[in-house]
Amino acid sequence: MTRKPYPSDISEEEWHFVAPYLRLMDVNAPQRRHDLREVFNALRWLARAGAPWR
């Protein structure tokens, strides 16, 4: 990870539990552009912080 972790980021233990359910495609699939763990972290952040409108 090259960025500073957020409090909502997934721990190693949680990731080992969740990853098998999320990996339906091959890890090296050509259509995958972003790291699956980073996408999952982003979704967790949105669920925690929301996306409030002004």
Secondary structure by P-SEA (a helix, b strand, c coil): cccccccccccaaaaaaccccccccccccccccccaaaaaaaaaaaaacccccc
